[in-house]
Amino acid sequence: MESLNEIDDIMDQFWGYGLNVHDPNGDSIGLWPEEMQRLIWCALNCPDGDFINIGSHCGGSDLLLHFCQDKRRFDRFKRGEKEWSTGKVLSVDKRFSEYFDLNLYTRGCFQKHSVKLEIDSKDLRKFLKPSDKFSLVFIDGWHGFHSIIDSVYQVTPYLNKGAILCFHDCSPDISEKLYREELAQAIRKSPPPKTNEEDFLCDEAVCDLLYNLFPKDFEWLDIPVGKECYHPIETNLTSWVRKTTSPFNSLYSLRKVSC
């Protein structure tokens, strides 16, 4: 397991780029610092391989993933591994922010290890090769039940054993919930909303994936960092609220246990 010092080092790299937190009108990352710690931990504790970020927008979370890949490459180089230089980050968004290229390619110079796909995530598999293998997927795109389920189906055939799926905008007590099969089936059979509103049924989608759709393929991953995520002053909220940047937003993960 990576130490807190190594996670802090990557956080320091990130803050050096000058991005804000949760600024809808500027160059920012939509994660609280505690959630950033959790994503970094996952990116340092998954198997070697490429990463996917579904919902890149400004590229803030992509920067974190690239910093993690840099560290992993350096560690492999120190161990004398021949394939030390591998490790790409595939960034997916239907409409990237103007800041993405600035962060990833001007400030970060990550062109060599970055793949940018401006597509709807439901079309992702059309752009993947049979030989592609991924060790981490961060899902933070369209926050809808059907979209989250579809994103996992898009990437599951390409996951390494031990790969980690990370889901943003879950509630803090999601791991204590068990949504009944009847409820999940009802949501699954209902048509996706025709409006542009996200339903934010993230908890239900993750639980449905774990308990109903892939019960033998994934397990809960206990992330030992960033558990106390509480931001009532910044949000003017005192409880978890769907469809908004809650003081209790959480990043949760599943690990692939099947081959």
ABEGO torsion letter per residue (X at the ends): XBBAAAAAAAAAAAAAAGBBBGBAABBBBABBAAAAAAAAAAAAABBBEBBBBBGAEAGAAAAAAAAAAAAAAAAAAAAGBAAAABGBBBBBBABBBAAAAAAAAAAAGAAAABBBBBBBAAAAAAABBAABBBABBBBABBBBAAAAAAAAAAAAAABBBGBBBBBBGBBAAAAABBBBAAAAAAAAABBBBABABBAGBAAAAAAAAAAAABAAABBBBBBABGABBBBAAAAGBABBBBGBBBAABBBBBBBBABX
